[in-house]
């Protein structure tokens, strides 16, 4: 098996089909070399049924920790290459081919991909510009993550002490691990993910800007686990009850 693709899922019946469709297109005629692992997290909707009908492997992890959820899927993975993607994202049709090519060069320990939002606005564009500037300064990557499973295991997977931003911290450690092997953390340029704007839809198109510049203390308390209210509202209970908008 070449690829194991891990999808965390908390009540994702609306978005999971599109994500799975994109993986199927990316797999092409190599579907036998691709396994999809859906990690169910306290699902009360049709997510499990959809995953089963589409032939995905099912894992359960009810903890309120994205790191634990992702790690639960990685633990059962059998593919040489580990890929993580969120259920509300769709990968471009050339994704797996581009990942495979990058890894086979021997120059990359892993990396991420560019993100394209499903819609745009001034607030969303400013948020993406800030994200890209941060990536440029730090040399990290984002979006969908990819690496060899052996390198994922070598650095201990995602940090389960963090409430969120576990992907950024993971990328930092993967980059450091790669440097020791004289390899780089890369960002694929010819592949991308298109992701939903549901957080912007609910919290407002400028909410990320507002959080970073006016509520940084709340973010840091949530990141360190001192206050779970933000992480629960923004991540772990986000799909639990429908809400047209929440600007608290």
ZAKE-145381 format. One record per atom (N, C-alpha, C, CB): residue in three letters; z, x, y. Coordinates in steps of 0.1 Angstrom, whole numbers, padded with zeros to 4 digits, always signed. Glycine has a CB too. Layout:
alaZXY ...
//
This chain:
unk+0000+0008-0012 unk+0000+0000+0000 unk+0000+0009+0013 unk+0012-0010+0000 unk-0009+0006+0022 unk-0010+0014+0034 unk-0001+0009+0045 unk-0024+0015+0038 unk-0002-0004+0048 unk+0005-0009+0059 unk+0016-0020+0055 unk-0005-0016+0069 unk+0028-0019+0062 unk+0038-0029+0061 unk+0040-0034+0076 unk+0051-0024+0055 unk+0038-0047+0078 unk+0039-0052+0092 unk+0051-0061+0092 unk+0026-0060+0096 unk+0061-0058+0101 unk+0074-0065+0102 unk+0074-0074+0114 unk+0086-0055+0102 unk+0077-0087+0112 unk+0077-0097+0122 unk+0091-0104+0123 unk+0066-0107+0121 unk+0099-0101+0133 unk+0111-0108+0135 unk+0108-0123+0139 unk+0120-0102+0145 unk+0115-0132+0134 unk+0112-0146+0137 unk+0124-0155+0138 unk+0102-0152+0126 unk+0127-0160+0150 unk+0137-0171+0152 unk+0130-0183+0157 unk+0149-0166+0161 unk+0128-0193+0148 unk+0121-0206+0152 unk+0108-0203+0159 unk+0130-0214+0162 unk+0099-0197+0151 unk+0086-0193+0157 unk+0074-0201+0152 unk+0084-0178+0154 unk+0076-0213+0148 unk+0065-0221+0142 unk+0053-0223+0152 unk+0070-0235+0138 unk+0055-0222+0165 unk+0044-0224+0174 unk+0036-0211+0175 unk+0050-0228+0188 unk+0042-0200+0174 unk+0035-0187+0177 unk+0031-0179+0164 unk+0043-0179+0185 unk+0039-0181+0153 unk+0037-0173+0141 unk+0022-0175+0136 unk+0047-0177+0131 unk+0017-0187+0135 unk+0003-0188+0130 unk-0007-0179+0137 unk-0002-0202+0130 unk-0006-0178+0150 unk-0015-0170+0158 unk-0013-0155+0155 unk-0014-0172+0172 unk-0001-0151+0153 unk+0002-0137+0150 unk-0003-0134+0137 unk+0017-0135+0151 unk-0001-0142+0127 unk-0006-0140+0113 unk-0022-0140+0113 unk-0001-0150+0104 unk-0028-0148+0121 unk-0042-0149+0121 unk-0048-0135+0126 unk-0047-0160+0131 unk-0041-0130+0136 unk-0046-0117+0142 unk-0044-0106+0132 unk-0038-0114+0155 unk-0033-0106+0124 unk-0031-0096+0114 unk-0042-0096+0103 unk-0017-0097+0108 unk-0045-0109+0100 unk-0056-0111+0090 unk-0069-0105+0094 unk-0057-0126+0086 unk-0072-0108+0107 unk-0085-0102+0113 unk-0085-0087+0113 unk-0087-0108+0127 unk-0073-0081+0117 unk-0072-0067+0117 unk-0073-0060+0104 unk-0059-0063+0124 unk-0068-0067+0094 unk-0068-0062+0080 unk-0082-0062+0074 unk-0059-0070+0071 unk-0091-0071+0078 unk-0104-0072+0074 unk-0106-0072+0059 unk-0112-0060+0079 unk-0114-0064+0054 unk-0116-0063+0039 unk-0106-0054+0032 unk-0130-0059+0036 unk-0095-0050+0039 unk-0085-0041+0034 unk-0072-0049+0032 unk-0083-0029+0043 unk-0073-0062+0030 unk-0061-0070+0030 unk-0051-0066+0018 unk-0064-0085+0028 unk-0057-0061+0008 unk-0048-0056-0003 unk-0040-0044+0000 unk-0056-0053-0015 unk-0043-0038+0012 unk-0035-0026+0016 unk-0025-0030+0027 unk-0045-0015+0021 unk-0024-0043+0030 unk-0015-0048+0041 unk-0005-0058+0036 unk-0024-0053+0052 unk+0008-0056+0038 unk+0018-0066+0035 unk+0024-0070+0048 unk+0028-0060+0025 unk+0027-0083+0049 unk+0033-0089+0060 unk+0047-0093+0057 unk+0025-0101+0066 unk+0057-0089+0064 unk+0071-0092+0061 unk+0077-0100+0073 unk+0080-0079+0059 unk+0080-0113+0071 unk+0086-0121+0082 unk+0101-0121+0079 unk+0080-0136+0081 unk+0108-0117+0089 unk+0123-0117+0089 unk+0128-0129+0096 unk+0129-0104+0095 unk+0133-0139+0088 unk+0138-0151+0093 unk+0152-0149+0099 unk+0139-0162+0082 unk+0154-0154+0111 unk+0167-0152+0118 unk+0171-0166+0122 unk+0166-0143+0130 unk+0180-0172+0115 unk+0186-0185+0118 unk+0175-0196+0121 unk+0196-0184+0130 unk+0165-0196+0113 unk+0154-0206+0116 unk+0158-0220+0111 unk+0141-0201+0109 unk+0155-0230+0120 unk+0157-0244+0117 unk+0144-0252+0118 unk+0168-0250+0126 unk+0133-0245+0120 unk+0120-0252+0122 unk+0111-0249+0110 unk+0113-0248+0135 unk+0098-0249+0112 unk+0089-0247+0101 unk+0085-0232+0099 unk+0077-0255+0103 unk+0092-0223+0105 unk+0088-0209+0104 unk+0087-0204+0089 unk+0098-0200+0112 unk+0097-0207+0081 unk+0097-0202+0068 unk+0085-0208+0060 unk+0110-0206+0061 unk+0083-0221+0062 unk+0072-0228+0054 unk+0058-0221+0058 unk+0071-0243+0058 unk+0056-0218+0071 unk+0044-0212+0075 unk+0042-0198+0069 unk+0043-0211+0091 unk+0053-0190+0069 unk+0053-0177+0064 unk+0049-0177+0049 unk+0066-0170+0066 unk+0056-0186+0042 unk+0053-0187+0027 unk+0039-0192+0024 unk+0063-0197+0021 unk+0034-0202+0032 unk+0020-0207+0030 unk+0010-0196+0032 unk+0018-0219+0038 unk+0013-0186+0041 unk+0004-0176+0045 unk+0006-0163+0036 unk+0005-0172+0059 unk+0015-0164+0026 unk+0016-0153+0017 unk+0025-0141+0022 unk+0003-0148+0014 unk+0032-0143+0033 unk+0041-0133+0038 unk+0054-0131+0029 unk+0045-0136+0052 unk+0059-0119+0028 unk+0072-0117+0022 unk+0083-0122+0031 unk+0074-0102+0018 unk+0093-0128+0026 unk+0104-0134+0033 unk+0117-0126+0032 unk+0107-0149+0029 unk+0123-0123+0043 unk+0136-0116+0044 unk+0145-0124+0053 unk+0135-0101+0048 unk+0157-0125+0050 unk+0167-0132+0059 unk+0177-0122+0065 unk+0174-0143+0051 unk+0179-0124+0078 unk+0189-0116+0085 unk+0193-0125+0097 unk+0183-0102+0090 unk+0206-0130+0096 unk+0211-0139+0106 unk+0218-0133+0117 unk+0219-0149+0099 unk+0219-0120+0118 unk+0227-0113+0128 unk+0220-0114+0142 unk+0229-0099+0125 unk+0228-0115+0152 unk+0222-0115+0166 unk+0220-0101+0171 unk+0232-0123+0176 unk+0210-0094+0164 unk+0207-0081+0167 unk+0193-0078+0163 unk+0217-0071+0160 unk+0184-0076+0173 unk+0170-0073+0170 unk+0168-0061+0162 unk+0162-0072+0183 unk+0177-0051+0164 unk+0176-0039+0156 unk+0179-0042+0141 unk+0186-0028+0161 unk+0189-0050+0138 unk+0192-0054+0125 unk+0181-0062+0118 unk+0205-0062+0124 unk+0175-0071+0126 unk+0164-0079+0121 unk+0152-0071+0118 unk+0160-0090+0132 unk+0149-0062+0126 unk+0137-0053+0124 unk+0140-0044+0112 unk+0134-0044+0136 unk+0152-0038+0111 unk+0156-0029+0100 unk+0156-0036+0087 unk+0170-0023+0103 unk+0160-0049+0087 unk+0160-0057+0074 unk+0146-0058+0068 unk+0166-0071+0077 unk+0136-0059+0077 unk+0122-0060+0072 unk+0118-0046+0067 unk+0113-0065+0083 unk+0121-0036+0075 unk+0117-0022+0072 unk+0123-0018+0058 unk+0121-0012+0083 unk+0135-0022+0055 unk+0141-0018+0043 unk+0134-0022+0030 unk+0156-0023+0042 unk+0127-0033+0031 unk+0120-0038+0019 unk+0105-0034+0019 unk+0121-0053+0018 unk+0101-0027+0030 unk+0087-0024+0031 unk+0083-0013+0021 unk+0084-0018+0045 unk+0071-0014+0016 unk+0065-0005+0006 unk+0053+0003+0012 unk+0062-0012-0007 unk+0048-0001+0023 unk+0036+0006+0029 unk+0040+0019+0034 unk+0031-0003+0040 unk+0030+0028+0034 unk+0031+0041+0040 unk+0033+0041+0055 unk+0019+0050+0037 unk+0027+0031+0062 unk+0027+0030+0076 unk+0035+0017+0079 unk+0013+0029+0082 unk+0045+0019+0088 unk+0053+0007+0093 unk+0049+0003+0107 unk+0068+0011+0093 unk+0047-0010+0108 unk+0042-0016+0121 unk+0052-0027+0124 unk+0027-0021+0120 unk+0056-0028+0137 unk+0065-0039+0141 unk+0058-0047+0152 unk+0079-0035+0145 unk+0057-0060+0151 unk+0051-0068+0161 unk+0059-0081+0163 unk+0036-0072+0158 unk+0061-0086+0175 unk+0068-0098+0177 unk+0059-0110+0174 unk+0073-0099+0192 unk+0066-0121+0170 unk+0058-0133+0165 unk+0050-0139+0176 unk+0068-0143+0160 unk+0053-0137+0189 unk+0046-0143+0200 unk+0035-0134+0205 unk+0055-0147+0211 unk+0032-0124+0197 unk+0021-0114+0201 unk+0010-0115+0191 unk+0026-0100+0202 unk-0002-0111+0195 unk-0014-0110+0187 unk-0020-0097+0188 unk-0024-0122+0190 unk-0023-0090+0177 unk-0029-0077+0177 unk-0044-0078+0178 unk-0025-0069+0165 unk-0050-0068+0184 unk-0065-0068+0185 unk-0071-0065+0171 unk-0070-0057+0195 unk-0083-0069+0169 unk-0089-0068+0156 unk-0091-0054+0151 unk-0102-0075+0156 unk-0091-0044+0160 unk-0092-0030+0156 unk-0079-0023+0154 unk-0101-0023+0166 unk-0068-0030+0155 unk-0055-0024+0156 unk-0052-0015+0144 unk-0044-0034+0157 unk-0053-0020+0132 unk-0049-0012+0120 unk-0058+0000+0118 unk-0049-0021+0108 unk-0071-0002+0121 unk-0080+0009+0121 unk-0077+0020+0130 unk-0095+0004+0123 unk-0073+0016+0143 unk-0069+0026+0153 unk-0056+0033+0149 unk-0067+0019+0166 unk-0046+0026+0144 unk-0034+0032+0139 unk-0037+0042+0128 unk-0024+0022+0135 unk-0045+0038+0119 unk-0048+0047+0107 unk-0055+0059+0112 unk-0057+0039+0097 unk-0064+0058+0121 unk-0071+0069+0126 unk-0062+0079+0133 unk-0082+0065+0135 unk-0053+0074+0142 unk-0044+0082+0149 unk-0035+0090+0140 unk-0036+0074+0159 unk-0029+0083+0130 unk-0020+0090+0121 unk-0027+0101+0113 unk-0013+0080+0112 unk-0040+0098+0109 unk-0047+0107+0100 unk-0051+0120+0108 unk-0059+0101+0095 unk-0050+0120+0121 unk-0053+0132+0129 unk-0042+0143+0127 unk-0055+0129+0143 unk-0030+0138+0123 unk-0019+0147+0122 unk-0013+0151+0135 unk-0023+0159+0115 unk-0018+0145+0146 unk-0012+0149+0160 unk-0001+0139+0164 unk-0024+0149+0170 unk+0000+0127+0158 unk+0009+0117+0163 unk+0019+0114+0153 unk+0001+0105+0167 unk+0032+0113+0158 unk+0043+0108+0149 unk+0043+0093+0149 unk+0056+0114+0154 unk+0037+0087+0159 unk+0037+0072+0160 unk+0035+0069+0174 unk+0050+0066+0154 unk+0038+0056+0178 unk+0036+0052+0192 unk+0036+0037+0194 unk+0024+0058+0197 unk+0029+0033+0204 unk+0028+0019+0208 unk+0014+0016+0213 unk+0038+0016+0219 unk+0013+0005+0220 unk+0000+0000+0224 unk+0001-0006+0238 unk-0006-0010+0214 unk-0010-0008+0245 unk-0010-0015+0258 unk-0007-0030+0255 unk-0023-0014+0265 unk-0001-0036+0265 unk+0002-0051+0264 unk-0006-0058+0274 unk+0017-0053+0268 unk-0012-0069+0270 unk-0020-0078+0278 unk-0013-0092+0278 unk-0035-0079+0274 unk-0009-0097+0290 unk-0002-0110+0290 unk-0013-0121+0288 unk+0005-0112+0303 unk-0008-0132+0283 unk-0017-0144+0280 unk-0022-0150+0293 unk-0011-0154+0271 unk-0014-0148+0304 unk-0018-0153+0317 unk-0014-0142+0327 unk-0013-0167+0320 unk-0018-0144+0340 unk-0014-0134+0350 unk-0009-0141+0363 unk-0025-0124+0352 unk-0002-0134+0370 unk+0003-0139+0384 unk+0007-0126+0391 unk+0014-0150+0383 unk+0011-0127+0404 unk+0015-0116+0411 unk+0028-0110+0405 unk+0018-0119+0426 unk+0037-0119+0402 unk+0050-0115+0396 unk+0048-0108+0382 unk+0059-0127+0394 unk+0040-0113+0374 unk+0037-0107+0361 unk+0030-0094+0363 unk+0029-0116+0352 unk+0021-0093+0372 unk+0014-0080+0374 unk+0023-0070+0379 unk+0002-0083+0384 unk+0032-0073+0388 unk+0042-0063+0393 unk+0051-0058+0382 unk+0050-0069+0405 unk+0055-0068+0373 unk+0063-0064+0362 unk+0056-0054+0353 unk+0067-0076+0354 unk+0043-0057+0350 unk+0036-0048+0342 unk+0034-0034+0348 unk+0022-0054+0338 unk+0032-0034+0361 unk+0030-0021+0368 unk+0043-0013+0368 unk+0027-0024+0383 unk+0054-0020+0369 unk+0067-0012+0368 unk+0069-0007+0353 unk+0079-0022+0371 unk+0065-0015+0344 unk+0066-0010+0330 unk+0057+0002+0327 unk+0062-0022+0320 unk+0045+0001+0332 unk+0035+0012+0330 unk+0040+0025+0337 unk+0021+0008+0335 unk+0046+0023+0349 unk+0051+0034+0357 unk+0062+0041+0349 unk+0056+0030+0371 unk+0071+0033+0343 unk+0082+0038+0335 unk+0077+0046+0323 unk+0091+0027+0331 unk+0067+0040+0316 unk+0061+0047+0305 unk+0055+0060+0309 unk+0050+0038+0299 unk+0048+0061+0321 unk+0042+0073+0325 unk+0052+0084+0328 unk+0034+0070+0338 unk+0064+0080+0334 unk+0074+0089+0337 unk+0081+0094+0325 unk+0084+0083+0347 unk+0084+0085+0316 unk+0092+0089+0304 unk+0084+0094+0292 unk+0100+0077+0299 unk+0071+0091+0292 unk+0062+0095+0281 unk+0065+0086+0269 unk+0065+0109+0278 unk+0072+0075+0271 unk+0074+0066+0259 unk+0063+0055+0258 unk+0088+0058+0261 unk+0064+0047+0249 unk+0054+0037+0246 unk+0060+0023+0244 unk+0044+0040+0234 unk+0053+0013+0242 unk+0059+0000+0241 unk+0050-0010+0233 unk+0062-0006+0255 unk+0053-0023+0233 unk+0045-0033+0227 unk+0048-0032+0212 unk+0031-0031+0230 unk+0037-0032+0205 unk+0037-0030+0190 unk+0040-0016+0187 unk+0024-0035+0183 unk+0049-0013+0177 unk+0053+0001+0173 unk+0047+0004+0160 unk+0068+0003+0173 unk+0043+0017+0158 unk+0037+0021+0145 unk+0042+0036+0143 unk+0022+0020+0146 unk+0044+0038+0130 unk+0047+0052+0126 unk+0047+0052+0110 unk+0061+0056+0131 unk+0047+0064+0105 unk+0049+0065+0090 unk+0063+0061+0086 unk+0046+0079+0085 unk+0064+0054+0075 unk+0077+0049+0071 unk+0087+0060+0069 unk+0075+0041+0058 unk+0082+0071+0064 unk+0091+0083+0062 unk+0097+0088+0075 unk+0084+0094+0054 unk+0090+0087+0086 unk+0095+0091+0099 unk+0105+0081+0104 unk+0084+0094+0109 unk+0102+0068+0102 unk+0111+0057+0105 unk+0125+0060+0098 unk+0105+0043+0102 unk+0124+0062+0085 unk+0136+0065+0078 unk+0143+0077+0082 unk+0133+0065+0063 unk+0136+0088+0086 unk+0142+0100+0090 unk+0150+0099+0102 unk+0131+0111+0092 unk+0147+0090+0111 unk+0155+0089+0123 unk+0165+0077+0123 unk+0146+0087+0136 unk+0165+0071+0111 unk+0175+0060+0109 unk+0171+0046+0114 unk+0188+0064+0115 unk+0158+0044+0116 unk+0154+0031+0121 unk+0159+0028+0135 unk+0158+0021+0111 unk+0160+0015+0137 unk+0165+0010+0150 unk+0180+0011+0151 unk+0160-0005+0153 unk+0185+0013+0163 unk+0199+0015+0166 unk+0206+0001+0166 unk+0201+0022+0179 unk+0214-0002+0156 unk+0220-0015+0155 unk+0232-0017+0163 unk+0224-0017+0140 unk+0236-0007+0171 unk+0247-0009+0181 unk+0242-0015+0194 unk+0254+0005+0184 unk+0229-0016+0196 unk+0224-0022+0208 unk+0221-0036+0207 unk+0211-0014+0212 unk+0223-0044+0217 unk+0220-0058+0218 unk+0205-0061+0220 unk+0228-0065+0228 unk+0199-0052+0228 unk+0184-0054+0231 unk+0179-0040+0236 unk+0182-0065+0241 unk+0167-0039+0239 unk+0160-0027+0243 unk+0161-0016+0232 unk+0167-0021+0256 unk+0163-0021+0220 unk+0163-0012+0208 unk+0150-0005+0206 unk+0167-0020+0195 unk+0139-0012+0210 unk+0126-0006+0208 unk+0124+0007+0217 unk+0115-0016+0211 unk+0129+0006+0230 unk+0128+0017+0239 unk+0136+0029+0234 unk+0132+0013+0253 unk+0148+0026+0229 unk+0156+0037+0224 unk+0150+0043+0211 unk+0171+0032+0221 unk+0144+0034+0203 unk+0138+0039+0191 unk+0126+0048+0194 unk+0132+0027+0182 unk+0118+0044+0204 unk+0107+0052+0208 unk+0111+0066+0213 unk+0099+0045+0219 unk+0123+0066+0220 unk+0128+0079+0225 unk+0132+0088+0214 unk+0140+0077+0234 unk+0138+0083+0204 unk+0142+0091+0192 unk+0130+0095+0184 unk+0152+0084+0183 unk+0120+0086+0183 unk+0108+0090+0175 unk+0100+0101+0182 unk+0099+0077+0173 unk+0100+0100+0196 unk+0093+0111+0203 unk+0100+0124+0201 unk+0093+0107+0218 unk+0114+0124+0201 unk+0121+0137+0199 unk+0119+0142+0185 unk+0136+0134+0201 unk+0119+0133+0175 unk+0116+0137+0161 unk+0102+0143+0160 unk+0117+0125+0152 unk+0092+0137+0167 unk+0079+0142+0166 unk+0078+0156+0173 unk+0069+0133+0173 unk+0085+0158+0183 unk+0084+0171+0190 unk+0089+0182+0181 unk+0093+0171+0202 unk+0098+0180+0172 unk+0103+0190+0163 unk+0092+0193+0153 unk+0116+0185+0156 unk+0083+0183+0150 unk+0072+0185+0141 unk+0059+0189+0148 unk+0070+0173+0132 unk+0061+0192+0161 unk+0049+0195+0169 unk+0039+0184+0169 unk+0043+0208+0164 unk+0044+0172+0170 unk+0036+0160+0171 unk+0039+0152+0183 unk+0037+0151+0158 unk+0031+0143+0187 unk+0032+0135+0199 unk+0035+0121+0196 unk+0020+0136+0208 unk+0042+0114+0206 unk+0043+0100+0206 unk+0031+0095+0214 unk+0056+0094+0212 unk+0023+0086+0208 unk+0010+0082+0214 unk+0010+0067+0218 unk-0001+0085+0206 unk+0000+0064+0227 unk-0003+0050+0230 unk-0018+0048+0227 unk+0000+0047+0245 unk-0020+0039+0218 unk-0035+0036+0215 unk-0042+0031+0227 unk-0035+0026+0203 unk-0053+0036+0230 unk-0061+0032+0242 unk-0072+0021+0239 unk-0067+0043+0248 unk-0076+0021+0226 unk-0087+0012+0223 unk-0082-0001+0215 unk-0097+0019+0215 unk-0069-0002+0214 unk-0063-0014+0208 unk-0052-0019+0217 unk-0057-0011+0193 unk-0048-0032+0215 unk-0038-0038+0224 unk-0032-0050+0217 unk-0045-0042+0237 unk-0021-0055+0223 unk-0016-0068+0219 unk-0017-0077+0231 unk-0001-0066+0214 unk-0019-0089+0228 unk-0018-0100+0238 unk-0005-0107+0235 unk-0031-0110+0238 unk+0003-0108+0244 unk+0016-0114+0242 unk+0018-0127+0251 unk+0028-0104+0245 unk+0027-0136+0246 unk+0029-0148+0254 unk+0037-0145+0267 unk+0037-0158+0245 unk+0036-0154+0276 unk+0044-0153+0288 unk+0056-0163+0288 unk+0035-0156+0300 unk+0061-0166+0276 unk+0071-0177+0276 unk+0084-0173+0283 unk+0074-0180+0261 unk+0087-0161+0284 unk+0099-0157+0292 unk+0097-0160+0307 unk+0103-0142+0289 unk+0085-0156+0311 unk+0081-0159+0325 unk+0080-0174+0327 unk+0068-0152+0329 unk+0075-0181+0318 unk+0074-0196+0319 unk+0088-0202+0321 unk+0067-0202+0307 unk+0097-0197+0314 unk+0111-0203+0315 unk+0119-0198+0326 unk+0118-0201+0302 unk+0119-0185+0328 unk+0128-0179+0338 unk+0121-0176+0352 unk+0134-0166+0333 unk+0108-0177+0352 unk+0101-0175+0365 unk+0093-0162+0364 unk+0111-0174+0376 unk+0082-0161+0371 unk+0073-0150+0371 unk+0079-0137+0377 unk+0060-0153+0377 unk+0089-0139+0385 unk+0095-0127+0392 unk+0109-0124+0385 unk+0097-0130+0407 unk+0112-0130+0374 unk+0126-0128+0369 unk+0129-0114+0365 unk+0128-0138+0357 unk+0119-0107+0359 unk+0121-0093+0354 unk+0124-0084+0366 unk+0109-0088+0346 unk+0117-0086+0377 unk+0119-0078+0389 unk+0133-0081+0395 unk+0108-0082+0400 unk+0137-0094+0395 unk+0150-0098+0400 unk+0161-0092+0391 unk+0151-0113+0400 unk+0159-0092+0378 unk+0169-0086+0369 unk+0171-0071+0371 unk+0165-0089+0355 unk+0160-0064+0372 unk+0161-0050+0374 unk+0167-0045+0387 unk+0147-0043+0372 unk+0165-0052+0398 unk+0169-0048+0411 unk+0181-0055+0416 unk+0158-0050+0420 unk+0184-0067+0411 unk+0196-0074+0416 unk+0206-0077+0406 unk+0191-0087+0422 unk+0203-0076+0393 unk+0213-0079+0382 unk+0214-0068+0372 unk+0209-0092+0376 unk+0212-0056+0377 unk+0212-0044+0368 unk+0226-0043+0361 unk+0210-0031+0376 unk+0237-0047+0367 unk+0250-0046+0361 unk+0251-0055+0349 unk+0261-0049+0371 unk+0245-0067+0350 unk+0245-0077+0339 unk+0237-0071+0328 unk+0240-0090+0344 unk+0226-0065+0331 unk+0217-0060+0320 unk+0225-0048+0313 unk+0204-0054+0326 unk+0231-0040+0320 unk+0238-0028+0314 unk+0250-0033+0305 unk+0243-0018+0324 unk+0257-0043+0310 unk+0268-0049+0302 unk+0263-0055+0289 unk+0276-0059+0310 unk+0252-0062+0290 unk+0245-0068+0278 unk+0240-0058+0269 unk+0234-0077+0282 unk+0234-0047+0274 unk+0228-0036+0266 unk+0239-0029+0258 unk+0221-0026+0275 unk+0251-0027+0264 unk+0262-0020+0258 unk+0270-0029+0249 unk+0270-0014+0268 unk+0267-0042+0249 unk+0275-0052+0241 unk+0288-0057+0247 unk+0278-0045+0228 unk+0290-0054+0260 unk+0302-0058+0266 unk+0301-0073+0270 unk+0305-0050+0279 unk+0289-0078+0271 unk+0288-0093+0275 unk+0275-0098+0268 unk+0287-0094+0291 unk+0277-0107+0259 unk+0265-0112+0251 unk+0258-0124+0258 unk+0270-0116+0238 unk+0262-0129+0269 unk+0256-0141+0274 unk+0242-0139+0278 unk+0264-0145+0287 unk+0238-0127+0284 unk+0224-0125+0287 unk+0216-0124+0275 unk+0223-0112+0296 unk+0220-0115+0265 unk+0212-0113+0253 unk+0210-0125+0245 unk+0218-0101+0245 unk+0221-0133+0244 unk+0219-0146+0236 unk+0210-0155+0243 unk+0233-0152+0235 unk+0211-0157+0256 unk+0202-0166+0263 unk+0187-0161+0263 unk+0207-0168+0277 unk+0186-0148+0265 unk+0172-0142+0267 unk+0165-0140+0254 unk+0173-0130+0275 unk+0173-0137+0243 unk+0167-0133+0230 unk+0171-0143+0219 unk+0171-0119+0227 unk+0184-0143+0215 unk+0188-0148+0202 unk+0189-0163+0202 unk+0201-0142+0199 unk+0191-0170+0213 unk+0191-0184+0214 unk+0179-0190+0221 unk+0204-0189+0220 unk+0170-0181+0225 unk+0158-0185+0233 unk+0151-0197+0227 unk+0149-0174+0235 unk+0148-0197+0214 unk+0141-0207+0208 unk+0149-0218+0201 unk+0131-0201+0197 unk+0162-0217+0203 unk+0171-0227+0197 unk+0170-0241+0202 unk+0186-0222+0198 unk+0168-0242+0215 unk+0166-0255+0221 unk+0156-0254+0232 unk+0180-0260+0228 unk+0147-0263+0233 unk+0136-0263+0243 unk+0142-0264+0257 unk+0126-0273+0240 unk+0136-0257+0266 unk+0141-0257+0280 unk+0129-0254+0289 unk+0152-0248+0283 unk+0125-0263+0299 unk+0114-0261+0307 unk+0116-0249+0316 unk+0111-0273+0315 unk+0128-0246+0320 unk+0131-0235+0330 unk+0146-0232+0330 unk+0126-0239+0344 unk+0149-0220+0332 unk+0164-0216+0333 unk+0164-0204+0342 unk+0170-0213+0319 unk+0168-0206+0354 unk+0169-0194+0364 unk+0183-0189+0367 unk+0162-0199+0377 unk+0192-0192+0358 unk+0206-0188+0361 unk+0206-0173+0361 unk+0215-0193+0350 
//
